């Protein structure tokens, strides 16, 4: 189960989706990127490799 604030969710198709902030627009809105994994830990590991 995802923890609060990690932005990792279980999709209806069974994959885990990790969301991260790609950039911030001039008007203050965020552009998000998405990473997918078969398991929660795989999605979390892929997300951590970005930073």
mmCIF entry with sequence, helices, sheets and N, C-alpha, C, O atoms, coordinates in Angstrom:
data_MODEL
# 
_entry.id   MODEL 
# 
_entity.id                         1 
_entity.type                       polymer 
_entity.pdbx_number_of_molecules   1 
# 
_entity_poly.entity_id                      1 
_entity_poly.type                           'polypeptide(L)' 
_entity_poly.nstd_linkage                   no 
_entity_poly.nstd_monomer                   no 
_entity_poly.pdbx_seq_one_letter_code       
;(UNK)(UNK)(UNK)(UNK)(UNK)(UNK)(UNK)(UNK)(UNK)(UNK)(UNK)(UNK)(UNK)(UNK)(UNK)(UNK)
(UNK)(UNK)(UNK)(UNK)(UNK)(UNK)(UNK)(UNK)(UNK)(UNK)(UNK)(UNK)(UNK)(UNK)(UNK)(UNK)
(UNK)(UNK)(UNK)(UNK)(UNK)(UNK)(UNK)(UNK)(UNK)(UNK)(UNK)(UNK)(UNK)(UNK)(UNK)(UNK)
(UNK)(UNK)(UNK)
;
_entity_poly.pdbx_seq_one_letter_code_can   XXXXXXXXXXXXXXXXXXXXXXXXXXXXXXXXXXXXXXXXXXXXXXXXXXX 
_entity_poly.pdbx_strand_id                 A 
# 
loop_
_entity_poly_seq.entity_id 
_entity_poly_seq.num 
_entity_poly_seq.mon_id 
_entity_poly_seq.hetero 
1 1  UNK n 
1 2  UNK n 
1 3  UNK n 
1 4  UNK n 
1 5  UNK n 
1 6  UNK n 
1 7  UNK n 
1 8  UNK n 
1 9  UNK n 
1 10 UNK n 
1 11 UNK n 
1 12 UNK n 
1 13 UNK n 
1 14 UNK n 
1 15 UNK n 
1 16 UNK n 
1 17 UNK n 
1 18 UNK n 
1 19 UNK n 
1 20 UNK n 
1 21 UNK n 
1 22 UNK n 
1 23 UNK n 
1 24 UNK n 
1 25 UNK n 
1 26 UNK n 
1 27 UNK n 
1 28 UNK n 
1 29 UNK n 
1 30 UNK n 
1 31 UNK n 
1 32 UNK n 
1 33 UNK n 
1 34 UNK n 
1 35 UNK n 
1 36 UNK n 
1 37 UNK n 
1 38 UNK n 
1 39 UNK n 
1 40 UNK n 
1 41 UNK n 
1 42 UNK n 
1 43 UNK n 
1 44 UNK n 
1 45 UNK n 
1 46 UNK n 
1 47 UNK n 
1 48 UNK n 
1 49 UNK n 
1 50 UNK n 
1 51 UNK n 
# 
_struct_asym.id          A 
_struct_asym.entity_id   1 
# 
_struct_conf.conf_type_id            HELX_P 
_struct_conf.id                      HELX_P1 
_struct_conf.pdbx_PDB_helix_id       AA1 
_struct_conf.beg_label_comp_id       UNK 
_struct_conf.beg_label_asym_id       A 
_struct_conf.beg_label_seq_id        40 
_struct_conf.pdbx_beg_PDB_ins_code   ? 
_struct_conf.end_label_comp_id       UNK 
_struct_conf.end_label_asym_id       A 
_struct_conf.end_label_seq_id        49 
_struct_conf.pdbx_end_PDB_ins_code   ? 
_struct_conf.beg_auth_comp_id        UNK 
_struct_conf.beg_auth_asym_id        A 
_struct_conf.beg_auth_seq_id         40 
_struct_conf.end_auth_comp_id        UNK 
_struct_conf.end_auth_asym_id        A 
_struct_conf.end_auth_seq_id         49 
_struct_conf.pdbx_PDB_helix_class    1 
_struct_conf.details                 ? 
_struct_conf.pdbx_PDB_helix_length   10 
# 
_struct_conf_type.id          HELX_P 
_struct_conf_type.criteria    ? 
_struct_conf_type.reference   ? 
# 
_struct_sheet.id               AA1 
_struct_sheet.type             ? 
_struct_sheet.number_strands   3 
_struct_sheet.details          ? 
# 
loop_
_struct_sheet_order.sheet_id 
_struct_sheet_order.range_id_1 
_struct_sheet_order.range_id_2 
_struct_sheet_order.offset 
_struct_sheet_order.sense 
AA1 1 2 ? anti-parallel 
AA1 2 3 ? anti-parallel 
# 
loop_
_struct_sheet_range.sheet_id 
_struct_sheet_range.id 
_struct_sheet_range.beg_label_comp_id 
_struct_sheet_range.beg_label_asym_id 
_struct_sheet_range.beg_label_seq_id 
_struct_sheet_range.pdbx_beg_PDB_ins_code 
_struct_sheet_range.end_label_comp_id 
_struct_sheet_range.end_label_asym_id 
_struct_sheet_range.end_label_seq_id 
_struct_sheet_range.pdbx_end_PDB_ins_code 
_struct_sheet_range.beg_auth_comp_id 
_struct_sheet_range.beg_auth_asym_id 
_struct_sheet_range.beg_auth_seq_id 
_struct_sheet_range.end_auth_comp_id 
_struct_sheet_range.end_auth_asym_id 
_struct_sheet_range.end_auth_seq_id 
AA1 1 UNK A 8  ? UNK A 10 ? UNK A 8  UNK A 10 
AA1 2 UNK A 16 ? UNK A 24 ? UNK A 16 UNK A 24 
AA1 3 UNK A 30 ? UNK A 37 ? UNK A 30 UNK A 37 
# 
loop_
_atom_site.group_PDB 
_atom_site.id 
_atom_site.type_symbol 
_atom_site.label_atom_id 
_atom_site.label_alt_id 
_atom_site.label_comp_id 
_atom_site.label_asym_id 
_atom_site.label_entity_id 
_atom_site.label_seq_id 
_atom_site.pdbx_PDB_ins_code 
_atom_site.Cartn_x 
_atom_site.Cartn_y 
_atom_site.Cartn_z 
_atom_site.occupancy 
_atom_site.B_iso_or_equiv 
_atom_site.pdbx_formal_charge 
_atom_site.auth_seq_id 
_atom_site.auth_comp_id 
_atom_site.auth_asym_id 
_atom_site.auth_atom_id 
_atom_site.pdbx_PDB_model_num 
ATOM 1   N N  . UNK A 1 1  ? 0.839  -1.174 0.000   1.00 0.00 ? 1  UNK A N  1 
ATOM 2   C CA . UNK A 1 1  ? 0.000  0.000  0.000   1.00 0.00 ? 1  UNK A CA 1 
ATOM 3   C C  . UNK A 1 1  ? 0.887  1.241  0.000   1.00 0.00 ? 1  UNK A C  1 
ATOM 4   O O  . UNK A 1 1  ? 1.913  1.280  0.678   1.00 0.00 ? 1  UNK A O  1 
ATOM 5   N N  . UNK A 1 2  ? 0.488  2.241  -0.756  1.00 0.00 ? 2  UNK A N  1 
ATOM 6   C CA . UNK A 1 2  ? 1.301  3.444  -0.840  1.00 0.00 ? 2  UNK A CA 1 
ATOM 7   C C  . UNK A 1 2  ? 1.217  4.252  0.447   1.00 0.00 ? 2  UNK A C  1 
ATOM 8   O O  . UNK A 1 2  ? 0.218  4.213  1.165   1.00 0.00 ? 2  UNK A O  1 
ATOM 9   N N  . UNK A 1 3  ? 2.273  4.973  0.715   1.00 0.00 ? 3  UNK A N  1 
ATOM 10  C CA . UNK A 1 3  ? 2.331  5.813  1.895   1.00 0.00 ? 3  UNK A CA 1 
ATOM 11  C C  . UNK A 1 3  ? 1.984  7.237  1.505   1.00 0.00 ? 3  UNK A C  1 
ATOM 12  O O  . UNK A 1 3  ? 2.174  7.632  0.355   1.00 0.00 ? 3  UNK A O  1 
ATOM 13  N N  . UNK A 1 4  ? 1.490  7.988  2.430   1.00 0.00 ? 4  UNK A N  1 
ATOM 14  C CA . UNK A 1 4  ? 1.052  9.356  2.159   1.00 0.00 ? 4  UNK A CA 1 
ATOM 15  C C  . UNK A 1 4  ? 2.227  10.210 1.676   1.00 0.00 ? 4  UNK A C  1 
ATOM 16  O O  . UNK A 1 4  ? 3.284  10.246 2.306   1.00 0.00 ? 4  UNK A O  1 
ATOM 17  N N  . UNK A 1 5  ? 2.023  10.891 0.558   1.00 0.00 ? 5  UNK A N  1 
ATOM 18  C CA . UNK A 1 5  ? 3.026  11.803 0.047   1.00 0.00 ? 5  UNK A CA 1 
ATOM 19  C C  . UNK A 1 5  ? 4.003  11.207 -0.942  1.00 0.00 ? 5  UNK A C  1 
ATOM 20  O O  . UNK A 1 5  ? 4.819  11.943 -1.495  1.00 0.00 ? 5  UNK A O  1 
ATOM 21  N N  . UNK A 1 6  ? 3.961  9.916  -1.191  1.00 0.00 ? 6  UNK A N  1 
ATOM 22  C CA . UNK A 1 6  ? 4.912  9.295  -2.122  1.00 0.00 ? 6  UNK A CA 1 
ATOM 23  C C  . UNK A 1 6  ? 4.441  9.340  -3.569  1.00 0.00 ? 6  UNK A C  1 
ATOM 24  O O  . UNK A 1 6  ? 5.249  9.126  -4.473  1.00 0.00 ? 6  UNK A O  1 
ATOM 25  N N  . UNK A 1 7  ? 3.176  9.609  -3.820  1.00 0.00 ? 7  UNK A N  1 
ATOM 26  C CA . UNK A 1 7  ? 2.614  9.664  -5.171  1.00 0.00 ? 7  UNK A CA 1 
ATOM 27  C C  . UNK A 1 7  ? 2.848  8.373  -5.950  1.00 0.00 ? 7  UNK A C  1 
ATOM 28  O O  . UNK A 1 7  ? 3.258  8.405  -7.111  1.00 0.00 ? 7  UNK A O  1 
ATOM 29  N N  . UNK A 1 8  ? 2.587  7.246  -5.308  1.00 0.00 ? 8  UNK A N  1 
ATOM 30  C CA . UNK A 1 8  ? 2.660  5.935  -5.962  1.00 0.00 ? 8  UNK A CA 1 
ATOM 31  C C  . UNK A 1 8  ? 1.304  5.274  -5.785  1.00 0.00 ? 8  UNK A C  1 
ATOM 32  O O  . UNK A 1 8  ? 0.826  5.097  -4.664  1.00 0.00 ? 8  UNK A O  1 
ATOM 33  N N  . UNK A 1 9  ? 0.686  4.907  -6.913  1.00 0.00 ? 9  UNK A N  1 
ATOM 34  C CA . UNK A 1 9  ? -0.679 4.407  -6.888  1.00 0.00 ? 9  UNK A CA 1 
ATOM 35  C C  . UNK A 1 9  ? -0.799 3.108  -7.662  1.00 0.00 ? 9  UNK A C  1 
ATOM 36  O O  . UNK A 1 9  ? -0.046 2.867  -8.605  1.00 0.00 ? 9  UNK A O  1 
ATOM 37  N N  . UNK A 1 10 ? -1.747 2.272  -7.260  1.00 0.00 ? 10 UNK A N  1 
ATOM 38  C CA . UNK A 1 10 ? -2.061 1.045  -7.986  1.00 0.00 ? 10 UNK A CA 1 
ATOM 39  C C  . UNK A 1 10 ? -3.121 1.368  -9.028  1.00 0.00 ? 10 UNK A C  1 
ATOM 40  O O  . UNK A 1 10 ? -4.189 1.882  -8.697  1.00 0.00 ? 10 UNK A O  1 
ATOM 41  N N  . UNK A 1 11 ? -2.823 1.066  -10.286 1.00 0.00 ? 11 UNK A N  1 
ATOM 42  C CA . UNK A 1 11 ? -3.760 1.320  -11.380 1.00 0.00 ? 11 UNK A CA 1 
ATOM 43  C C  . UNK A 1 11 ? -4.741 0.165  -11.527 1.00 0.00 ? 11 UNK A C  1 
ATOM 44  O O  . UNK A 1 11 ? -4.536 -0.914 -10.971 1.00 0.00 ? 11 UNK A O  1 
ATOM 45  N N  . UNK A 1 12 ? -5.800 0.401  -12.276 1.00 0.00 ? 12 UNK A N  1 
ATOM 46  C CA . UNK A 1 12 ? -6.803 -0.641 -12.484 1.00 0.00 ? 12 UNK A CA 1 
ATOM 47  C C  . UNK A 1 12 ? -6.251 -1.826 -13.264 1.00 0.00 ? 12 UNK A C  1 
ATOM 48  O O  . UNK A 1 12 ? -6.738 -2.947 -13.115 1.00 0.00 ? 12 UNK A O  1 
ATOM 49  N N  . UNK A 1 13 ? -5.233 -1.587 -14.099 1.00 0.00 ? 13 UNK A N  1 
ATOM 50  C CA . UNK A 1 13 ? -4.666 -2.681 -14.891 1.00 0.00 ? 13 UNK A CA 1 
ATOM 51  C C  . UNK A 1 13 ? -3.635 -3.495 -14.117 1.00 0.00 ? 13 UNK A C  1 
ATOM 52  O O  . UNK A 1 13 ? -3.043 -4.418 -14.677 1.00 0.00 ? 13 UNK A O  1 
ATOM 53  N N  . UNK A 1 14 ? -3.402 -3.172 -12.833 1.00 0.00 ? 14 UNK A N  1 
ATOM 54  C CA . UNK A 1 14 ? -2.511 -3.958 -11.992 1.00 0.00 ? 14 UNK A CA 1 
ATOM 55  C C  . UNK A 1 14 ? -1.099 -3.413 -11.883 1.00 0.00 ? 14 UNK A C  1 
ATOM 56  O O  . UNK A 1 14 ? -0.313 -3.898 -11.069 1.00 0.00 ? 14 UNK A O  1 
ATOM 57  N N  . UNK A 1 15 ? -0.763 -2.413 -12.687 1.00 0.00 ? 15 UNK A N  1 
ATOM 58  C CA . UNK A 1 15 ? 0.573  -1.814 -12.602 1.00 0.00 ? 15 UNK A CA 1 
ATOM 59  C C  . UNK A 1 15 ? 0.588  -0.723 -11.538 1.00 0.00 ? 15 UNK A C  1 
ATOM 60  O O  . UNK A 1 15 ? -0.450 -0.154 -11.202 1.00 0.00 ? 15 UNK A O  1 
ATOM 61  N N  . UNK A 1 16 ? 1.778  -0.438 -11.012 1.00 0.00 ? 16 UNK A N  1 
ATOM 62  C CA . UNK A 1 16 ? 1.961  0.646  -10.066 1.00 0.00 ? 16 UNK A CA 1 
ATOM 63  C C  . UNK A 1 16 ? 2.481  1.860  -10.825 1.00 0.00 ? 16 UNK A C  1 
ATOM 64  O O  . UNK A 1 16 ? 3.358  1.732  -11.679 1.00 0.00 ? 16 UNK A O  1 
ATOM 65  N N  . UNK A 1 17 ? 1.946  3.026  -10.518 1.00 0.00 ? 17 UNK A N  1 
ATOM 66  C CA . UNK A 1 17 ? 2.310  4.272  -11.181 1.00 0.00 ? 17 UNK A CA 1 
ATOM 67  C C  . UNK A 1 17 ? 2.936  5.209  -10.165 1.00 0.00 ? 17 UNK A C  1 
ATOM 68  O O  . UNK A 1 17 ? 2.335  5.506  -9.132  1.00 0.00 ? 17 UNK A O  1 
ATOM 69  N N  . UNK A 1 18 ? 4.150  5.678  -10.457 1.00 0.00 ? 18 UNK A N  1 
ATOM 70  C CA . UNK A 1 18 ? 4.833  6.651  -9.612  1.00 0.00 ? 18 UNK A CA 1 
ATOM 71  C C  . UNK A 1 18 ? 4.851  7.983  -10.353 1.00 0.00 ? 18 UNK A C  1 
ATOM 72  O O  . UNK A 1 18 ? 5.277  8.053  -11.505 1.00 0.00 ? 18 UNK A O  1 
ATOM 73  N N  . UNK A 1 19 ? 4.391  9.030  -9.693  1.00 0.00 ? 19 UNK A N  1 
ATOM 74  C CA . UNK A 1 19 ? 4.325  10.347 -10.315 1.00 0.00 ? 19 UNK A CA 1 
ATOM 75  C C  . UNK A 1 19 ? 5.388  11.247 -9.704  1.00 0.00 ? 19 UNK A C  1 
ATOM 76  O O  . UNK A 1 19 ? 5.610  11.226 -8.494  1.00 0.00 ? 19 UNK A O  1 
ATOM 77  N N  . UNK A 1 20 ? 6.045  12.041 -10.550 1.00 0.00 ? 20 UNK A N  1 
ATOM 78  C CA . UNK A 1 20 ? 7.057  12.975 -10.075 1.00 0.00 ? 20 UNK A CA 1 
ATOM 79  C C  . UNK A 1 20 ? 6.904  14.295 -10.824 1.00 0.00 ? 20 UNK A C  1 
ATOM 80  O O  . UNK A 1 20 ? 6.309  14.333 -11.901 1.00 0.00 ? 20 UNK A O  1 
ATOM 81  N N  . UNK A 1 21 ? 7.437  15.372 -10.262 1.00 0.00 ? 21 UNK A N  1 
ATOM 82  C CA . UNK A 1 21 ? 7.346  16.690 -10.879 1.00 0.00 ? 21 UNK A CA 1 
ATOM 83  C C  . UNK A 1 21 ? 8.487  16.843 -11.874 1.00 0.00 ? 21 UNK A C  1 
ATOM 84  O O  . UNK A 1 21 ? 9.658  16.791 -11.499 1.00 0.00 ? 21 UNK A O  1 
ATOM 85  N N  . UNK A 1 22 ? 8.137  17.032 -13.154 1.00 0.00 ? 22 UNK A N  1 
ATOM 86  C CA . UNK A 1 22 ? 9.123  17.233 -14.212 1.00 0.00 ? 22 UNK A CA 1 
ATOM 87  C C  . UNK A 1 22 ? 9.627  18.663 -14.225 1.00 0.00 ? 22 UNK A C  1 
ATOM 88  O O  . UNK A 1 22 ? 10.833 18.906 -14.255 1.00 0.00 ? 22 UNK A O  1 
ATOM 89  N N  . UNK A 1 23 ? 8.700  19.605 -14.201 1.00 0.00 ? 23 UNK A N  1 
ATOM 90  C CA . UNK A 1 23 ? 9.051  21.020 -14.249 1.00 0.00 ? 23 UNK A CA 1 
ATOM 91  C C  . UNK A 1 23 ? 7.910  21.846 -13.690 1.00 0.00 ? 23 UNK A C  1 
ATOM 92  O O  . UNK A 1 23 ? 6.801  21.354 -13.482 1.00 0.00 ? 23 UNK A O  1 
ATOM 93  N N  . UNK A 1 24 ? 8.209  23.109 -13.455 1.00 0.00 ? 24 UNK A N  1 
ATOM 94  C CA . UNK A 1 24 ? 7.201  24.033 -12.972 1.00 0.00 ? 24 UNK A CA 1 
ATOM 95  C C  . UNK A 1 24 ? 7.042  25.132 -14.012 1.00 0.00 ? 24 UNK A C  1 
ATOM 96  O O  . UNK A 1 24 ? 8.022  25.754 -14.419 1.00 0.00 ? 24 UNK A O  1 
ATOM 97  N N  . UNK A 1 25 ? 5.818  25.368 -14.436 1.00 0.00 ? 25 UNK A N  1 
ATOM 98  C CA . UNK A 1 25 ? 5.539  26.376 -15.451 1.00 0.00 ? 25 UNK A CA 1 
ATOM 99  C C  . UNK A 1 25 ? 5.605  27.773 -14.826 1.00 0.00 ? 25 UNK A C  1 
ATOM 100 O O  . UNK A 1 25 ? 5.586  27.921 -13.604 1.00 0.00 ? 25 UNK A O  1 
ATOM 101 N N  . UNK A 1 26 ? 5.683  28.782 -15.680 1.00 0.00 ? 26 UNK A N  1 
ATOM 102 C CA . UNK A 1 26 ? 5.773  30.161 -15.205 1.00 0.00 ? 26 UNK A CA 1 
ATOM 103 C C  . UNK A 1 26 ? 4.531  30.602 -14.437 1.00 0.00 ? 26 UNK A C  1 
ATOM 104 O O  . UNK A 1 26 ? 4.617  31.470 -13.569 1.00 0.00 ? 26 UNK A O  1 
ATOM 105 N N  . UNK A 1 27 ? 3.383  30.017 -14.747 1.00 0.00 ? 27 UNK A N  1 
ATOM 106 C CA . UNK A 1 27 ? 2.151  30.374 -14.049 1.00 0.00 ? 27 UNK A CA 1 
ATOM 107 C C  . UNK A 1 27 ? 1.977  29.631 -12.720 1.00 0.00 ? 27 UNK A C  1 
ATOM 108 O O  . UNK A 1 27 ? 0.961  29.803 -12.046 1.00 0.00 ? 27 UNK A O  1 
ATOM 109 N N  . UNK A 1 28 ? 2.956  28.812 -12.341 1.00 0.00 ? 28 UNK A N  1 
ATOM 110 C CA . UNK A 1 28 ? 2.929  28.117 -11.057 1.00 0.00 ? 28 UNK A CA 1 
ATOM 111 C C  . UNK A 1 28 ? 2.415  26.695 -11.116 1.00 0.00 ? 28 UNK A C  1 
ATOM 112 O O  . UNK A 1 28 ? 2.469  25.984 -10.112 1.00 0.00 ? 28 UNK A O  1 
ATOM 113 N N  . UNK A 1 29 ? 1.919  26.261 -12.256 1.00 0.00 ? 29 UNK A N  1 
ATOM 114 C CA . UNK A 1 29 ? 1.442  24.885 -12.397 1.00 0.00 ? 29 UNK A CA 1 
ATOM 115 C C  . UNK A 1 29 ? 2.611  23.928 -12.577 1.00 0.00 ? 29 UNK A C  1 
ATOM 116 O O  . UNK A 1 29 ? 3.685  24.315 -13.039 1.00 0.00 ? 29 UNK A O  1 
ATOM 117 N N  . UNK A 1 30 ? 2.385  22.677 -12.205 1.00 0.00 ? 30 UNK A N  1 
ATOM 118 C CA . UNK A 1 30 ? 3.416  21.658 -12.325 1.00 0.00 ? 30 UNK A CA 1 
ATOM 119 C C  . UNK A 1 30 ? 3.163  20.771 -13.525 1.00 0.00 ? 30 UNK A C  1 
ATOM 120 O O  . UNK A 1 30 ? 2.013  20.499 -13.871 1.00 0.00 ? 30 UNK A O  1 
ATOM 121 N N  . UNK A 1 31 ? 4.230  20.317 -14.163 1.00 0.00 ? 31 UNK A N  1 
ATOM 122 C CA . UNK A 1 31 ? 4.161  19.305 -15.216 1.00 0.00 ? 31 UNK A CA 1 
ATOM 123 C C  . UNK A 1 31 ? 4.667  18.011 -14.587 1.00 0.00 ? 31 UNK A C  1 
ATOM 124 O O  . UNK A 1 31 ? 5.758  17.975 -14.018 1.00 0.00 ? 31 UNK A O  1 
ATOM 125 N N  . UNK A 1 32 ? 3.872  16.953 -14.692 1.00 0.00 ? 32 UNK A N  1 
ATOM 126 C CA . UNK A 1 32 ? 4.215  15.692 -14.047 1.00 0.00 ? 32 UNK A CA 1 
ATOM 127 C C  . UNK A 1 32 ? 4.734  14.668 -15.048 1.00 0.00 ? 32 UNK A C  1 
ATOM 128 O O  . UNK A 1 32 ? 4.335  14.660 -16.213 1.00 0.00 ? 32 UNK A O  1 
ATOM 129 N N  . UNK A 1 33 ? 5.619  13.814 -14.581 1.00 0.00 ? 33 UNK A N  1 
ATOM 130 C CA . UNK A 1 33 ? 6.080  12.660 -15.332 1.00 0.00 ? 33 UNK A CA 1 
ATOM 131 C C  . UNK A 1 33 ? 5.611  11.409 -14.613 1.00 0.00 ? 33 UNK A C  1 
ATOM 132 O O  . UNK A 1 33 ? 5.341  11.440 -13.412 1.00 0.00 ? 33 UNK A O  1 
ATOM 133 N N  . UNK A 1 34 ? 5.515  10.318 -15.340 1.00 0.00 ? 34 UNK A N  1 
ATOM 134 C CA . UNK A 1 34 ? 4.990  9.078  -14.770 1.00 0.00 ? 34 UNK A CA 1 
ATOM 135 C C  . UNK A 1 34 ? 5.936  7.920  -15.059 1.00 0.00 ? 34 UNK A C  1 
ATOM 136 O O  . UNK A 1 34 ? 6.512  7.824  -16.143 1.00 0.00 ? 34 UNK A O  1 
ATOM 137 N N  . UNK A 1 35 ? 6.084  7.049  -14.079 1.00 0.00 ? 35 UNK A N  1 
ATOM 138 C CA . UNK A 1 35 ? 6.903  5.846  -14.206 1.00 0.00 ? 35 UNK A CA 1 
ATOM 139 C C  . UNK A 1 35 ? 6.036  4.678  -13.760 1.00 0.00 ? 35 UNK A C  1 
ATOM 140 O O  . UNK A 1 35 ? 5.256  4.800  -12.815 1.00 0.00 ? 35 UNK A O  1 
ATOM 141 N N  . UNK A 1 36 ? 6.174  3.541  -14.444 1.00 0.00 ? 36 UNK A N  1 
ATOM 142 C CA . UNK A 1 36 ? 5.346  2.376  -14.139 1.00 0.00 ? 36 UNK A CA 1 
ATOM 143 C C  . UNK A 1 36 ? 6.213  1.198  -13.733 1.00 0.00 ? 36 UNK A C  1 
ATOM 144 O O  . UNK A 1 36 ? 7.347  1.058  -14.192 1.00 0.00 ? 36 UNK A O  1 
ATOM 145 N N  . UNK A 1 37 ? 5.669  0.352  -12.866 1.00 0.00 ? 37 UNK A N  1 
ATOM 146 C CA . UNK A 1 37 ? 6.348  -0.860 -12.450 1.00 0.00 ? 37 UNK A CA 1 
ATOM 147 C C  . UNK A 1 37 ? 5.346  -1.959 -12.162 1.00 0.00 ? 37 UNK A C  1 
ATOM 148 O O  . UNK A 1 37 ? 4.165  -1.689 -11.942 1.00 0.00 ? 37 UNK A O  1 
ATOM 149 N N  . UNK A 1 38 ? 5.817  -3.202 -12.163 1.00 0.00 ? 38 UNK A N  1 
ATOM 150 C CA . UNK A 1 38 ? 4.941  -4.333 -11.876 1.00 0.00 ? 38 UNK A CA 1 
ATOM 151 C C  . UNK A 1 38 ? 4.611  -4.427 -10.389 1.00 0.00 ? 38 UNK A C  1 
ATOM 152 O O  . UNK A 1 38 ? 3.539  -4.902 -10.014 1.00 0.00 ? 38 UNK A O  1 
ATOM 153 N N  . UNK A 1 39 ? 5.540  -3.970 -9.540  1.00 0.00 ? 39 UNK A N  1 
ATOM 154 C CA . UNK A 1 39 ? 5.323  -3.995 -8.099  1.00 0.00 ? 39 UNK A CA 1 
ATOM 155 C C  . UNK A 1 39 ? 5.531  -2.591 -7.534  1.00 0.00 ? 39 UNK A C  1 
ATOM 156 O O  . UNK A 1 39 ? 6.107  -1.720 -8.186  1.00 0.00 ? 39 UNK A O  1 
ATOM 157 N N  . UNK A 1 40 ? 5.054  -2.394 -6.317  1.00 0.00 ? 40 UNK A N  1 
ATOM 158 C CA . UNK A 1 40 ? 5.220  -1.110 -5.634  1.00 0.00 ? 40 UNK A CA 1 
ATOM 159 C C  . UNK A 1 40 ? 6.699  -0.762 -5.488  1.00 0.00 ? 40 UNK A C  1 
ATOM 160 O O  . UNK A 1 40 ? 7.112  0.364  -5.767  1.00 0.00 ? 40 UNK A O  1 
ATOM 161 N N  . UNK A 1 41 ? 7.484  -1.732 -5.050  1.00 0.00 ? 41 UNK A N  1 
ATOM 162 C CA . UNK A 1 41 ? 8.899  -1.464 -4.810  1.00 0.00 ? 41 UNK A CA 1 
ATOM 163 C C  . UNK A 1 41 ? 9.654  -1.177 -6.104  1.00 0.00 ? 41 UNK A C  1 
ATOM 164 O O  . UNK A 1 41 ? 10.593 -0.382 -6.106  1.00 0.00 ? 41 UNK A O  1 
ATOM 165 N N  . UNK A 1 42 ? 9.255  -1.814 -7.206  1.00 0.00 ? 42 UNK A N  1 
ATOM 166 C CA . UNK A 1 42 ? 9.895  -1.551 -8.496  1.00 0.00 ? 42 UNK A CA 1 
ATOM 167 C C  . UNK A 1 42 ? 9.611  -0.121 -8.953  1.00 0.00 ? 42 UNK A C  1 
ATOM 168 O O  . UNK A 1 42 ? 10.514 0.562  -9.435  1.00 0.00 ? 42 UNK A O  1 
ATOM 169 N N  . UNK A 1 43 ? 8.382  0.333  -8.808  1.00 0.00 ? 43 UNK A N  1 
ATOM 170 C CA . UNK A 1 43 ? 8.029  1.697  -9.187  1.00 0.00 ? 43 UNK A CA 1 
ATOM 171 C C  . UNK A 1 43 ? 8.763  2.715  -8.302  1.00 0.00 ? 43 UNK A C  1 
ATOM 172 O O  . UNK A 1 43 ? 9.227  3.747  -8.785  1.00 0.00 ? 43 UNK A O  1 
ATOM 173 N N  . UNK A 1 44 ? 8.861  2.413  -7.014  1.00 0.00 ? 44 UNK A N  1 
ATOM 174 C CA . UNK A 1 44 ? 9.555  3.314  -6.090  1.00 0.00 ? 44 UNK A CA 1 
ATOM 175 C C  . UNK A 1 44 ? 11.048 3.393  -6.415  1.00 0.00 ? 44 UNK A C  1 
ATOM 176 O O  . UNK A 1 44 ? 11.641 4.471  -6.373  1.00 0.00 ? 44 UNK A O  1 
ATOM 177 N N  . UNK A 1 45 ? 11.653 2.242  -6.740  1.00 0.00 ? 45 UNK A N  1 
ATOM 178 C CA . UNK A 1 45 ? 13.076 2.207  -7.069  1.00 0.00 ? 45 UNK A CA 1 
ATOM 179 C C  . UNK A 1 45 ? 13.358 3.017  -8.339  1.00 0.00 ? 45 UNK A C  1 
ATOM 180 O O  . UNK A 1 45 ? 14.324 3.778  -8.393  1.00 0.00 ? 45 UNK A O  1 
ATOM 181 N N  . UNK A 1 46 ? 12.506 2.848  -9.363  1.00 0.00 ? 46 UNK A N  1 
ATOM 182 C CA . UNK A 1 46 ? 12.679 3.596  -10.607 1.00 0.00 ? 46 UNK A CA 1 
ATOM 183 C C  . UNK A 1 46 ? 12.550 5.099  -10.372 1.00 0.00 ? 46 UNK A C  1 
ATOM 184 O O  . UNK A 1 46 ? 13.283 5.894  -10.959 1.00 0.00 ? 46 UNK A O  1 
ATOM 185 N N  . UNK A 1 47 ? 11.614 5.476  -9.510  1.00 0.00 ? 47 UNK A N  1 
ATOM 186 C CA . UNK A 1 47 ? 11.426 6.891  -9.190  1.00 0.00 ? 47 UNK A CA 1 
ATOM 187 C C  . UNK A 1 47 ? 12.641 7.456  -8.468  1.00 0.00 ? 47 UNK A C  1 
ATOM 188 O O  . UNK A 1 47 ? 13.060 8.578  -8.750  1.00 0.00 ? 47 UNK A O  1 
ATOM 189 N N  . UNK A 1 48 ? 13.205 6.703  -7.553  1.00 0.00 ? 48 UNK A N  1 
ATOM 190 C CA . UNK A 1 48 ? 14.369 7.173  -6.795  1.00 0.00 ? 48 UNK A CA 1 
ATOM 191 C C  . UNK A 1 48 ? 15.620 7.277  -7.671  1.00 0.00 ? 48 UNK A C  1 
ATOM 192 O O  . UNK A 1 48 ? 16.513 8.072  -7.380  1.00 0.00 ? 48 UNK A O  1 
ATOM 193 N N  . UNK A 1 49 ? 15.689 6.485  -8.737  1.00 0.00 ? 49 UNK A N  1 
ATOM 194 C CA . UNK A 1 49 ? 16.852 6.530  -9.629  1.00 0.00 ? 49 UNK A CA 1 
ATOM 195 C C  . UNK A 1 49 ? 16.908 7.845  -10.405 1.00 0.00 ? 49 UNK A C  1 
ATOM 196 O O  . UNK A 1 49 ? 17.970 8.217  -10.904 1.00 0.00 ? 49 UNK A O  1 
ATOM 197 N N  . UNK A 1 50 ? 15.785 8.553  -10.514 1.00 0.00 ? 50 UNK A N  1 
ATOM 198 C CA . UNK A 1 50 ? 15.759 9.832  -11.223 1.00 0.00 ? 50 UNK A CA 1 
ATOM 199 C C  . UNK A 1 50 ? 16.457 10.926 -10.428 1.00 0.00 ? 50 UNK A C  1 
ATOM 200 O O  . UNK A 1 50 ? 16.992 11.871 -11.009 1.00 0.00 ? 50 UNK A O  1 
ATOM 201 N N  . UNK A 1 51 ? 16.457 10.808 -9.116  1.00 0.00 ? 51 UNK A N  1 
ATOM 202 C CA . UNK A 1 51 ? 16.975 11.892 -8.292  1.00 0.00 ? 51 UNK A CA 1 
ATOM 203 C C  . UNK A 1 51 ? 18.208 11.499 -7.603  1.00 0.00 ? 51 UNK A C  1 
ATOM 204 O O  . UNK A 1 51 ? 18.782 12.297 -6.862  1.00 0.00 ? 51 UNK A O  1 
# 
